[in-house]
Amino acid sequence: MNRHLEKVFETKEFINENGEIIPIHSETSKDQCAFLQQIIKENKFSKSIEIGFAYGLSTLAITEEVTNNNGSHLVIDKFQNSSWGGNGLSLIEKAGLRDRLEFYESYCYEALPKLLAEGRKFDFAYVDTTKQFDWILVDFFYLDKLLELNGVIVFDDAFYPGIRKALRYISQFPSYKIYSHYPQNRESSFTKKIASYLRHIPKANHLIKDNLIQLDEELSINASCVAIQKIDNDIRNWDWHVDF
């Protein structure tokens, strides 16, 4: 792992290009950064995209690993300069990897269609942005079209209800499979396990919530960070639907 990144994890701060000491918070953890790097390394990914920048810790981890494969990274964040003081960009610059990073200071719903229109393709994506269901689903809609076959999309903060709900839907797409998760796929609570037995009741799907009929752990999404892999092009029929 990059020595600048290692130091940030040790000290919980870094010095930006203006000589200011920047304390960090709400960052992607060291172990999760290693998780992202491992996925990139084992697949030799070289064309990565990320939604959400902040202090740039995950961005630096991803950029470092794709650079090892002679690749580059693209990150989208409307608020990098306005809310985060440009400190994510500063961290990448100080690590000597700014020439490997392409930055879009715009909303994801503006940048992603533009990238699609340009014919861009990526093999790895990391989504660490708003936790709202509709935004996450729109992000996935475009990322799916931008993603190469066998590429991987990683969703952070999957314990948030909006993201978990989106994952319940996406994980059942016939063109995707769960690739891995961090830290692990947790077992559901005893109460939920008891409730899951109710699925055997006739017409249970009309009486019981979907997340009790099929548990998150059964979908392998009961973790903080979930990686899914595109295993086929979208072959769904026009009226395809699953309960989620």
N, C-alpha and C positions, 0 to 999 in steps of 0.2 A: 504494500500500500504506500502511496506517495508520502514522503517524509513530512511535507507541509500538512497533509491531512492527519497523519499520525499525531503531530504536535497539537493540532486543534482539538482532537479527541482527548488528549492528555490534559491540556490546560483549560479547555472550554472557552477559548478566546483566540483571536488572531489579530495581527496588526495589518490594517488596510494600506492602500497606496498613499494615503494622506498621513500615515504615521499614527492613526487613531487606534486605540485598543477596542476591539469589537467583541463583547461577550456574546456568546451564542445561546440560543434556547430553541426548543421545539425542533431540534435537528434530527435528521435520519441517524440512527445509532451506528456505531462502528461495525457491529456484527451484521446489521442489515446492509450496510455498504459492502461488506465482504460477500454477503449473499448475492447482491447484484453483480459484483465483479465475477463471482464464480459462474453464474449463468452465462455471462458474456464470454468468459474464458473457455468454458467447456464446449461452447458452440462456435467459437471463433467469430463472433459478431463484430461488425465494423461500422455499421450505419445505425446509429442510435438517436432516439428522440426522447425528450423529457418535457412534461408539463408541470411547471412549478420549479422555482429556482431558490428563492430565499437566500440563505447564507452560502449556498453552493456546495455543501458537503457531499451530497449524493451526486451532484453534477461533476465534481472533481473526481469522485470514485469511478463514475461511468466513463468520463473523458479519458482518464488514465488507462483504463482497461481496453477501450476501443483503439486507443493510440498504439497499444501493444500489438494490435492487429492491423496497423497502418490505416486506421479509420479515423472518423471524426464524429462529433456529437452536436446535436441541435437542441436548444432549450428554449421554451416559450414561457414568458412571465411578464404580464402587463405591469406589474408593480415592482420589478427589480430595482429601478432607480427611485421611484417615488416613495415606496414603503420600506425598502430594504437598503436604501442608500447606495446602491450599486456595489454592495460588499461581496455579493456572490461573484460578480465579474472580477472584482479585485482579488479574491482568493484564487481564481483560475489563473489570473495574470501572474501572481506571485509564485504559483506553482510551475510557471513556464509552459502552460498549455493553452494559452489564449488563441493561438493560431489553429488549434484543433476544435475550437468551439464556435458554432454559429448561433447567434442570439436574436430572437424575435421578441421585441418589446410590444406585445399586443395580446389581445385576448385569444384564447385557444380556438374559439369558434370563428375568429377572423383568420388566424394563421393556418389552421389545418386545411380548410378548403383551398387556400392559395397553394399550399404544398402539393395537394392532390392535383390541382390544375396544371402544375408544373411537371407532373409526372414523377415526383420524388418517390423513393422507396426506402424503407428502413427494415432492419431485422431485429431490433430491440427497442422497446418503449417502456418508460417508467412514468406512472401517473401519480403525482403527489400534489394535488391541488385542492380545490373546493371539495367539500364533502356532500354536496347536494346531488341527489339521484339524477335529475335531468341533465345536469352538466356532465356527470360521469358517463352517462349513456351516449350523449352527443360526442364526447371525446372518443369513446370506443367505436362509434359508428365510423368516424373518419380514420382512426388508427387502423381499424380492420382493413380498410381499403388501401392504406399506405404500407401495410405490413407484408413483407415477403412471406412466402410459404415456409413453414417451420420456424418462423419468427416467434418471439415471446413478448407479451405485454405483462408488466408487473403493476399491480394496484396496491398502493400503500394505504394504511389506515383503514383496513377492511373491517375493523370493528365498529366503524361509524354506520348507523342504520342505512343511510342513503347509499353508501358504497356497497355494503353487504347485500342490500336489495338488488342493486344492479348486477352484482356477481352471481346472485341466485339465478338470474335470467341468463347472463352471458355464459356461465359455466355449462349450461345445457345446450348451447349451440352445437349442432353436429359437426361443425368445422373447427371446433376447439376442444382441447382437453386441459385438465389441470396439469401443469408442469411441475410445480413445487410450491412450497409455502414457507414462511418464516413467522415465528419460530417453529411451530408444528401445528398440525391439524388437531385442535383440542376436542375432547369429548364433551358432549352437551351435558347440561345439568340433569340431575336425577328427575326433576319435574318434567323436563322436556322429553326425556326417554320414556317416562310413563305415558305422557301425552301421545307419543308417537305410536303407541299400541292402538290408539283410537282409529288409526288409519284403516284398520280391518273392519270397522263398522260400515255397513252398507251406506252408500252415498256420503261417505265421510268427507269427500272433497267439497261437498256443498255445505258442510256443517262446521268444519274445522279449518283453521288458518293453514295456508300452504306451508309455512315454516314448521308446522307440527306434523304435517303429513310426510314431508321429506326434510329431514334435519340438515342444518348447515354442515355438520360433520360428515354426513353421507355424501354431500356434494363436494367435500374436501375443500371447503372455503372458510372453515372455522379457525382462522388465523389472523394475525395482524397484517401480514403482507402476503398476497396471493399472486402467483405467476401462472398465466395461461399460455398455451402454445397453439398457433394456427396450424392445423394438420391437413386442411383442405380448403379449397375455395368455397364460397357460400353457395350451397346447393339446396337451400331450403325452398320448399314450395311457396307460392304466393300467399297461402293462408296458414303458414306454419305458426304454431303458438305452443308455449308451455306455461303452466301455472308456476308462479314464482312468488 
